[in-house]
C-alpha cells in the first residue's frame, strides 16, 4: 500500500533549529531531487518499522518540501523490499528502511540472498534502535535472571523460550543468551508476538524476548514480569530493569535497529544530503518522543559509521546463527 507524504511547511522552531543548518550546508551539493522519492518499507503497514518510516518520512518532507512516497514491500524477512532498493536506479530517488534482520541477520540465515547488503546497498544513516525485554509470567518461579539460569542448568532442556518470527532479533536474542549462559532452552517458534504472550500466560512456554511495544500491555497490567533488557544500557522507559550485560554477561547486546540505505553507486553528494537532513530530523523533540513511545531511541550516524556498524553486526549475528545451527530457505 502506498501513501504520499506531501510538501509541507516546517513544523516548529525545534526542527528549524536542528535540521535547517544541516540542510543549508547540503543544499549546494547536488541538483536533487528532481521527482518524488520512494521510501521502501520492507514490512507491512502499521508495524514498528512502518511507524518509524512514516514518522521520519513526514519530518523529512516537512523540513525540505520534498515529496516522499511510502511504499510497503513486505516478504521474506524484509528481503523482498530491500531487493527492490538494491535493483533500483542509483540516483537517490529510491531509499530503503533497512533493519537488523534484513541487513545483518538474513545473509547468514538464508542459503540464498537476492542481494548482498554490503555491496549492493550503500549506507546512509542508522535511524533508531530498540532492545528486547526478557519477560516471564507474573507467577513464574524465578525472582531474577540468575535464578532462571540456575534452574535451566539444573534441568537442561526443560525450559522453553518463544519467539515471534524466525530470524528476528527476538529469536536470536534468546539463542545468543543460551550460548552465553551455557544453557539448553527449547525454542518454540510462533508467527507474531500475540500468540507467544497468550501461550506464556497460559503456562505453555516459560519466557519471551519481546519487543517492548508488543509486551507493553501485559507489562502495564502486571501479567508478565521483566527480568532484563538486551541493550548495553538500561532503557529510559524501564530504568529499573537491569540489562543482561550487567547481570553477569558483559558484552551481551541484542538490539533491533533501523537504518536508511540506497542502491550502491548512488552519488556521495546525494547520500550526504539525505544523511544531513535525516540526522537533523532525528533530533526533533517530537521524533524523539514518538520513538520513545515505541520503546526506541534515535540513532543517527554518518554513512561511514553505519558501514562500520553493519560489518560488526554481520559478524556478531553470523556467529550466533552458525553456533546455533539455524538456517532458513
Order of alpha helices (4+ residues) and beta strands (2+ residues): beta-alpha-beta-alpha-beta-alpha-beta-alpha-beta-alpha-beta-alpha-beta-alpha-beta-alpha-beta-beta-alpha-alpha-beta-alpha
